[in-house]
Amino acid sequence: MENYEKARDLAYEHVKVNLFLTMNEALKENPELLFEANNYEKNKEKLNIDNKDRDSWDEPEVYEFWAVDEWLYDKLTEKGEITFEYLDFYIWGRQTTGQAIYLDEVIQEIANE
């Protein structure tokens, strides 16, 4: 149970604000914005997609966009999560939804380190 408390504290301290609506609008204006994100291609590889034609492969699903501080941004990037900078924000493209952030496996791993 101690790791859940560490993960909860980590999320409360380093995850700043949900940017879902902001990023949805930004992606409407520039649909290719995510192609430049850290680990976007790596997440494509996780799906075992060999075709290099971006029009014919399923993009990694990003369900939520969160502003995080620089420390967590660096950790998430190292862990292979989709991250990028937009405007003055460090953004995490969260690929899970429906549960508290501190329950995400990647947050648990970072908290455990």
N, CA and C atoms as an extended XYZ file, in Angstrom:
339
Properties=species:S:1:pos:R:3:atomname:S:1:resname:S:1:resid:I:1 pbc="F F F"
N         0.814       -1.198        0.000 N   MET     1
C         0.000        0.000        0.000 CA  MET     1
C         0.862        1.269        0.000 C   MET     1
N         2.075        1.155        0.501 N   GLU     2
C         2.958        2.306        0.580 CA  GLU     2
C         3.270        2.864       -0.810 C   GLU     2
N         3.432        1.984       -1.827 N   ASN     3
C         3.734        2.444       -3.179 CA  ASN     3
C         2.570        3.258       -3.746 C   ASN     3
N         1.330        2.876       -3.438 N   TYR     4
C         0.174        3.651       -3.901 CA  TYR     4
C         0.206        5.058       -3.308 C   TYR     4
N         0.609        5.152       -2.051 N   GLU     5
C         0.708        6.473       -1.419 CA  GLU     5
C         1.805        7.303       -2.064 C   GLU     5
N         2.946        6.691       -2.377 N   LYS     6
C         4.023        7.401       -3.071 CA  LYS     6
C         3.550        7.870       -4.446 C   LYS     6
N         2.865        6.980       -5.150 N   ALA     7
C         2.375        7.314       -6.489 CA  ALA     7
C         1.330        8.423       -6.423 C   ALA     7
N         0.469        8.370       -5.430 N   ARG     8
C        -0.548        9.417       -5.260 CA  ARG     8
C         0.122       10.759       -4.983 C   ARG     8
N         1.103       10.766       -4.090 N   ASP     9
C         1.822       12.002       -3.777 CA  ASP     9
C         2.563       12.530       -5.006 C   ASP     9
N         3.171       11.615       -5.768 N   LEU    10
C         3.872       12.004       -6.987 CA  LEU    10
C         2.902       12.664       -7.967 C   LEU    10
N         1.747       12.055       -8.166 N   ALA    11
C         0.760       12.609       -9.099 CA  ALA    11
C         0.272       13.974       -8.635 C   ALA    11
N        -0.021       14.100       -7.353 N   TYR    12
C        -0.509       15.388       -6.836 CA  TYR    12
C         0.540       16.491       -6.957 C   TYR    12
N         1.800       16.129       -6.807 N   GLU    13
C         2.862       17.129       -6.841 CA  GLU    13
C         3.292       17.507       -8.260 C   GLU    13
N         3.308       16.541       -9.178 N   HIS    14
C         3.938       16.765      -10.485 CA  HIS    14
C         2.969       16.868      -11.665 C   HIS    14
N         1.737       16.390      -11.517 N   VAL    15
C         0.735       16.531      -12.577 CA  VAL    15
C        -0.035       17.805      -12.284 C   VAL    15
N        -0.051       18.719      -13.246 N   LYS    16
C        -0.565       20.066      -12.974 CA  LYS    16
C        -2.019       20.283      -13.371 C   LYS    16
N        -2.358       20.074      -14.640 N   VAL    17
C        -3.717       20.395      -15.082 CA  VAL    17
C        -4.058       19.575      -16.328 C   VAL    17
N        -5.333       19.248      -16.467 N   ASN    18
C        -5.823       18.533      -17.629 CA  ASN    18
C        -5.936       19.511      -18.796 C   ASN    18
N        -5.306       19.176      -19.915 N   LEU    19
C        -5.325       20.039      -21.104 CA  LEU    19
C        -6.078       19.395      -22.259 C   LEU    19
N        -7.002       18.520      -21.954 N   PHE    20
C        -7.726       17.778      -22.982 CA  PHE    20
C        -8.404       18.705      -23.995 C   PHE    20
N        -9.180       19.664      -23.528 N   LEU    21
C        -9.895       20.560      -24.447 CA  LEU    21
C        -8.934       21.424      -25.260 C   LEU    21
N        -7.912       21.933      -24.611 N   THR    22
C        -6.914       22.753      -25.296 CA  THR    22
C        -6.224       21.959      -26.400 C   THR    22
N        -5.819       20.743      -26.097 N   MET    23
C        -5.106       19.933      -27.073 CA  MET    23
C        -6.031       19.447      -28.183 C   MET    23
N        -7.278       19.177      -27.884 N   ASN    24
C        -8.210       18.794      -28.946 CA  ASN    24
C        -8.345       19.911      -29.969 C   ASN    24
N        -8.432       21.140      -29.501 N   GLU    25
C        -8.509       22.291      -30.413 CA  GLU    25
C        -7.212       22.437      -31.200 C   GLU    25
N        -6.086       22.274      -30.531 N   ALA    26
C        -4.788       22.382      -31.209 CA  ALA    26
C        -4.650       21.302      -32.285 C   ALA    26
N        -5.130       20.096      -31.993 N   LEU    27
C        -5.037       19.002      -32.962 CA  LEU    27
C        -5.997       19.189      -34.132 C   LEU    27
N        -7.095       19.888      -33.906 N   LYS    28
C        -7.996       20.210      -35.025 CA  LYS    28
C        -7.292       21.142      -36.003 C   LYS    28
N        -6.547       22.097      -35.463 N   GLU    29
C        -5.815       23.054      -36.294 CA  GLU    29
C        -4.583       22.439      -36.940 C   GLU    29
N        -3.920       21.536      -36.220 N   ASN    30
C        -2.690       20.913      -36.711 CA  ASN    30
C        -2.717       19.424      -36.365 C   ASN    30
N        -3.390       18.611      -37.171 N   PRO    31
C        -3.545       17.182      -36.863 CA  PRO    31
C        -2.231       16.415      -36.754 C   PRO    31
N        -1.161       16.939      -37.321 N   GLU    32
C         0.114       16.225      -37.282 CA  GLU    32
C         0.980       16.608      -36.088 C   GLU    32
N         0.446       17.376      -35.177 N   LEU    33
C         1.185       17.819      -33.998 CA  LEU    33
C         1.789       16.654      -33.220 C   LEU    33
N         1.058       15.580      -33.069 N   LEU    34
C         1.549       14.437      -32.296 CA  LEU    34
C         2.677       13.685      -32.986 C   LEU    34
N         2.786       13.793      -34.319 N   PHE    35
C         3.844       13.078      -35.021 CA  PHE    35
C         5.229       13.487      -34.542 C   PHE    35
N         5.340       14.680      -33.985 N   GLU    36
C         6.633       15.176      -33.502 CA  GLU    36
C         6.856       14.902      -32.016 C   GLU    36
N         5.898       14.285      -31.360 N   ALA    37
C         6.010       14.018      -29.921 CA  ALA    37
C         7.096       12.987      -29.638 C   ALA    37
N         7.716       13.095      -28.468 N   ASN    38
C         8.663       12.081      -28.012 CA  ASN    38
C         7.941       10.746      -27.914 C   ASN    38
N         8.588        9.706      -28.393 N   ASN    39
C         8.111        8.328      -28.272 CA  ASN    39
C         6.863        8.021      -29.085 C   ASN    39
N         6.427        8.923      -29.938 N   TYR    40
C         5.244        8.630      -30.751 CA  TYR    40
C         5.531        7.465      -31.692 C   TYR    40
N         6.669        7.517      -32.367 N   GLU    41
C         7.052        6.422      -33.257 CA  GLU    41
C         7.337        5.152      -32.466 C   GLU    41
N         7.914        5.307      -31.281 N   LYS    42
C         8.201        4.146      -30.434 CA  LYS    42
C         6.895        3.449      -30.037 C   LYS    42
N         5.866        4.227      -29.760 N   ASN    43
C         4.575        3.637      -29.431 CA  ASN    43
C         3.986        2.949      -30.649 C   ASN    43
N         4.263        3.455      -31.827 N   LYS    44
C         3.848        2.789      -33.054 CA  LYS    44
C         4.506        1.417      -33.120 C   LYS    44
N         5.797        1.362      -32.785 N   GLU    45
C         6.524        0.097      -32.808 CA  GLU    45
C         5.946       -0.888      -31.786 C   GLU    45
N         5.482       -0.394      -30.651 N   LYS    46
C         4.861       -1.275      -29.657 CA  LYS    46
C         3.654       -1.995      -30.236 C   LYS    46
N         3.005       -1.353      -31.216 N   LEU    47
C         1.832       -1.950      -31.855 CA  LEU    47
C         2.224       -2.922      -32.962 C   LEU    47
N         3.562       -3.134      -33.153 N   ASN    48
C         4.089       -4.031      -34.187 CA  ASN    48
C         3.630       -3.638      -35.577 C   ASN    48
N         3.712       -2.377      -35.869 N   ILE    49
C         3.304       -1.879      -37.169 CA  ILE    49
C         4.564       -1.625      -37.988 C   ILE    49
N         4.689       -2.312      -39.100 N   ASP    50
C         5.873       -2.181      -39.938 CA  ASP    50
C         5.707       -1.136      -41.030 C   ASP    50
N         4.495       -0.860      -41.436 N   ASN    51
C         4.249        0.055      -42.541 CA  ASN    51
C         4.634        1.469      -42.138 C   ASN    51
N         5.485        2.097      -42.914 N   LYS    52
C         5.948        3.452      -42.598 CA  LYS    52
C         4.965        4.522      -43.056 C   LYS    52
N         3.970        4.155      -43.854 N   ASP    53
C         2.992        5.120      -44.345 CA  ASP    53
C         2.043        5.501      -43.215 C   ASP    53
N         2.144        6.736      -42.736 N   ARG    54
C         1.347        7.180      -41.594 CA  ARG    54
C        -0.156        7.146      -41.852 C   ARG    54
N        -0.551        7.192      -43.122 N   ASP    55
C        -1.980        7.169      -43.420 CA  ASP    55
C        -2.592        5.792      -43.250 C   ASP    55
N        -1.756        4.766      -43.187 N   SER    56
C        -2.308        3.413      -43.165 CA  SER    56
C        -2.079        2.674      -41.841 C   SER    56
N        -1.506        3.322      -40.849 N   TRP    57
C        -1.340        2.654      -39.557 CA  TRP    57
C        -2.188        3.346      -38.500 C   TRP    57
N        -2.609        2.568      -37.549 N   ASP    58
C        -3.396        3.115      -36.449 CA  ASP    58
C        -2.481        3.893      -35.528 C   ASP    58
N        -2.841        5.115      -35.276 N   GLU    59
C        -2.045        5.954      -34.389 CA  GLU    59
C        -2.199        5.476      -32.950 C   GLU    59
N        -1.139        5.637      -32.145 N   PRO    60
C        -1.289        5.313      -30.724 CA  PRO    60
C        -2.428        6.132      -30.130 C   PRO    60
N        -3.241        5.513      -29.322 N   GLU    61
C        -4.399        6.183      -28.722 CA  GLU    61
C        -3.961        7.021      -27.535 C   GLU    61
N        -4.201        8.299      -27.595 N   VAL    62
C        -3.987        9.197      -26.469 CA  VAL    62
C        -5.360        9.627      -26.004 C   VAL    62
N        -5.701        9.264      -24.779 N   TYR    63
C        -7.031        9.540      -24.257 CA  TYR    63
C        -7.113       10.855      -23.487 C   TYR    63
N        -5.988       11.247      -22.903 N   GLU    64
C        -5.971       12.457      -22.089 CA  GLU    64
C        -4.654       13.193      -22.293 C   GLU    64
N        -4.694       14.492      -22.149 N   PHE    65
C        -3.484       15.314      -22.198 CA  PHE    65
C        -3.362       16.034      -20.859 C   PHE    65
N        -2.203       15.889      -20.234 N   TRP    66
C        -1.962       16.495      -18.933 CA  TRP    66
C        -0.706       17.352      -18.973 C   TRP    66
N        -0.780       18.532      -18.387 N   ALA    67
C         0.417       19.344      -18.163 CA  ALA    67
C         1.099       18.782      -16.926 C   ALA    67
N         2.399       18.557      -17.056 N   VAL    68
C         3.201       18.031      -15.952 CA  VAL    68
C         4.409       18.939      -15.774 C   VAL    68
N         5.075       18.814      -14.649 N   ASP    69
C         6.290       19.616      -14.476 CA  ASP    69
C         7.445       18.953      -15.227 C   ASP    69
N         8.545       19.676      -15.322 N   GLU    70
C         9.671       19.211      -16.128 CA  GLU    70
C        10.254       17.901      -15.610 C   GLU    70
N        10.303       17.738      -14.297 N   TRP    71
C        10.842       16.517      -13.706 CA  TRP    71
C        10.056       15.295      -14.163 C   TRP    71
N         8.728       15.352      -14.049 N   LEU    72
C         7.897       14.213      -14.452 CA  LEU    72
C         7.937       14.035      -15.973 C   LEU    72
N         7.980       15.131      -16.697 N   TYR    73
C         8.098       15.078      -18.159 CA  TYR    73
C         9.322       14.250      -18.560 C   TYR    73
N        10.451       14.528      -17.923 N   ASP    74
C        11.677       13.783      -18.230 CA  ASP    74
C        11.535       12.305      -17.885 C   ASP    74
N        10.946       12.010      -16.741 N   LYS    75
C        10.757       10.616      -16.321 CA  LYS    75
C         9.820        9.874      -17.269 C   LYS    75
N         8.714       10.518      -17.648 N   LEU    76
C         7.754        9.891      -18.558 CA  LEU    76
C         8.377        9.648      -19.928 C   LEU    76
N         9.185       10.592      -20.388 N   THR    77
C         9.862       10.439      -21.669 CA  THR    77
C        10.819        9.250      -21.624 C   THR    77
N        11.572        9.139      -20.537 N   GLU    78
C        12.499        8.009      -20.360 CA  GLU    78
C        11.764        6.673      -20.357 C   GLU    78
N        10.551        6.658      -19.850 N   LYS    79
C         9.757        5.429      -19.750 CA  LYS    79
C         9.030        5.092      -21.049 C   LYS    79
N         9.210        5.931      -22.071 N   GLY    80
C         8.601        5.639      -23.366 CA  GLY    80
C         7.208        6.191      -23.547 C   GLY    80
N         6.780        7.068      -22.655 N   GLU    81
C         5.463        7.677      -22.782 CA  GLU    81
C         5.486        8.781      -23.842 C   GLU    81
N         4.336        9.077      -24.400 N   ILE    82
C         4.221       10.155      -25.381 CA  ILE    82
C         4.247       11.484      -24.634 C   ILE    82
N         5.249       12.298      -24.948 N   THR    83
C         5.408       13.598      -24.299 CA  THR    83
C         5.827       14.621      -25.348 C   THR    83
N         5.495       15.864      -25.105 N   PHE    84
C         5.931       16.940      -25.991 CA  PHE    84
C         5.728       18.270      -25.294 C   PHE    84
N         6.367       19.278      -25.855 N   GLU    85
C         6.202       20.633      -25.343 CA  GLU    85
C         5.266       21.380      -26.289 C   GLU    85
N         4.329       22.105      -25.717 N   TYR    86
C         3.388       22.890      -26.509 CA  TYR    86
C         3.097       24.173      -25.746 C   TYR    86
N         3.235       25.278      -26.441 N   LEU    87
C         3.140       26.586      -25.801 CA  LEU    87
C         4.147       26.604      -24.662 C   LEU    87
N         3.724       26.878      -23.447 N   ASP    88
C         4.654       26.873      -22.309 CA  ASP    88
C         4.439       25.665      -21.406 C   ASP    88
N         3.910       24.579      -21.959 N   PHE    89
C         3.577       23.408      -21.163 CA  PHE    89
C         4.440       22.205      -21.538 C   PHE    89
N         4.727       21.392      -20.533 N   TYR    90
C         5.257       20.056      -20.745 CA  TYR    90
C         4.032       19.154      -20.721 C   TYR    90
N         3.813       18.405      -21.788 N   ILE    91
C         2.567       17.656      -21.917 CA  ILE    91
C         2.835       16.157      -21.978 C   ILE    91
N         2.000       15.441      -21.266 N   TRP    92
C         2.000       13.988      -21.274 CA  TRP    92
C         0.734       13.540      -21.993 C   TRP    92
N         0.896       12.744      -23.032 N   GLY    93
C        -0.240       12.145      -23.727 CA  GLY    93
C        -0.563       10.822      -23.070 C   GLY    93
N        -1.474       10.856      -22.134 N   ARG    94
C        -1.812        9.668      -21.332 CA  ARG    94
C        -2.591        8.678      -22.186 C   ARG    94
N        -2.140        7.445      -22.192 N   GLN    95
C        -2.750        6.419      -23.018 CA  GLN    95
C        -3.671        5.492      -22.230 C   GLN    95
N        -4.056        5.918      -21.065 N   THR    96
C        -5.053        5.205      -20.276 CA  THR    96
C        -6.083        6.221      -19.810 C   THR    96
N        -7.202        5.733      -19.338 N   THR    97
C        -8.243        6.604      -18.820 CA  THR    97
C        -9.148        5.787      -17.916 C   THR    97
N        -9.989        6.455      -17.178 N   GLY    98
C       -10.965        5.745      -16.359 CA  GLY    98
C       -10.476        5.346      -14.984 C   GLY    98
N        -9.291        5.795      -14.611 N   GLN    99
C        -8.782        5.503      -13.271 CA  GLN    99
C        -7.924        6.677      -12.825 C   GLN    99
N        -7.674        6.728      -11.555 N   ALA   100
C        -6.813        7.775      -11.012 CA  ALA   100
C        -5.424        7.654      -11.626 C   ALA   100
N        -4.794        8.776      -11.884 N   ILE   101
C        -3.470        8.786      -12.504 CA  ILE   101
C        -2.467        7.973      -11.691 C   ILE   101
N        -2.555        8.034      -10.378 N   TYR   102
C        -1.577        7.318       -9.561 CA  TYR   102
C        -1.704        5.797       -9.684 C   TYR   102
N        -2.751        5.308      -10.321 N   LEU   103
C        -2.899        3.876      -10.555 CA  LEU   103
C        -2.264        3.422      -11.865 C   LEU   103
N        -1.866        4.371      -12.714 N   ASP   104
C        -1.204        4.022      -13.972 CA  ASP   104
C         0.107        3.303      -13.679 C   ASP   104
N         0.390        2.284      -14.455 N   GLU   105
C         1.602        1.490      -14.249 CA  GLU   105
C         2.855        2.346      -14.309 C   GLU   105
N         2.926        3.271      -15.257 N   VAL   106
C         4.127        4.111      -15.397 CA  VAL   106
C         4.329        5.004      -14.175 C   VAL   106
N         3.258        5.519      -13.603 N   ILE   107
C         3.366        6.348      -12.395 CA  ILE   107
C         3.804        5.488      -11.214 C   ILE   107
N         3.280        4.278      -11.131 N   GLN   108
C         3.694        3.349      -10.073 CA  GLN   108
C         5.203        3.056      -10.187 C   GLN   108
N         5.670        2.822      -11.421 N   GLU   109
C         7.092        2.545      -11.621 CA  GLU   109
C         7.964        3.714      -11.190 C   GLU   109
N         7.581        4.910      -11.600 N   ILE   110
C         8.366        6.096      -11.258 CA  ILE   110
C         8.374        6.295       -9.739 C   ILE   110
N         7.233        6.104       -9.105 N   ALA   111
C         7.143        6.263       -7.654 CA  ALA   111
C         7.993        5.223       -6.920 C   ALA   111
N         8.125        4.080       -7.506 N   ASN   112
C         8.867        2.977       -6.883 CA  ASN   112
C        10.381        3.167       -6.982 C   ASN   112
N        10.823        4.025       -7.902 N   GLU   113
C        12.266        4.228       -8.109 CA  GLU   113
C        12.900        5.036       -7.010 C   GLU   113
